Amino acid sequence: MKTMLIAGNWKMNTNIDETEILTSQIIDGITNNLDPNVDVLICPPSINLSSASKLIKDTRLRLGAQNCHYEQKGAYTGETSISMLTSLGCSHVILGHSERRSYFGETNQFINLKVKAAVQSNLFAILCIGETKDERDNNKTWEVLESQLFSCLIGIDGNLLEKVVIAYEPVWAIGTGLTATNDQIQEAHARIKNYISEIKGIPGRTVPVLYGGSLNEKNALEILSIQDVNGGLIGGASLTSNSFLSIINSAQRVIN
Ligand code: PEP
């Protein structure tokens, strides 16, 4: 039985009022209406996690952050620790997003420290990987994905792997309206799953892989139906309740 995670990455959008309105609309849309095999996650800006946290209490909506630091506390101005996130009820944290890699210079080595710290604290790490247009055009897609997976997952073995979710996000598809083809998605997802099982010595057990990159209400049913897709990481289309709820609805149709 396939399970699905539909995750909204709100990025640097939504002030406090908008956070509360959007969170409430999503809660209303899923209450009494969510398949047990579908999980829904919102990742608002960290400054608004606290208000979203109050609203999601006793609902099936899950809360996540868009980033964290790997140290537990200390002199890291502007950063957010994992215990700050877990104390707000966060279950997930997005790490290694291509925007953090390209705008903030995050390396695989730095991301690895965060993934390790997150999963050791029982937080699900949504590790984002993906190739640029240039890399795809030069047949370097797998080389890039392999290197990101290898480096970001160093030291994460055994039970810790149960807390890892991979988001395959071709960089050229993020926020562009372009999506990878069904064949490109299936090929990448299957290879990612096989590679992790192989390098981590967990034959027969797979890590869930989400697709991200211009997933919206129009293409969700088709993309989520692809065999090795276990959900989606959604940017733009997670910012309005109608489109996000419609994607959740597509996930439920796939499950059923
Ligand atoms: C993302 O930022 O993770 C993302 C997939 O964005 P969008 O859905 O807007 O392409």
Boltz pocket constraint, residues with backbone or C-beta under 6 A from the ligand:
constraints:
  - pocket:
      binder: B
      contacts: [[A, 9], [A, 169], [A, 173], [A, 174], [A, 175], [A, 176], [A, 212], [A, 213], [A, 214], [A, 215], [A, 233], [A, 234], [A, 235], [A, 236], [A, 237]]
      max_distance: 6.0
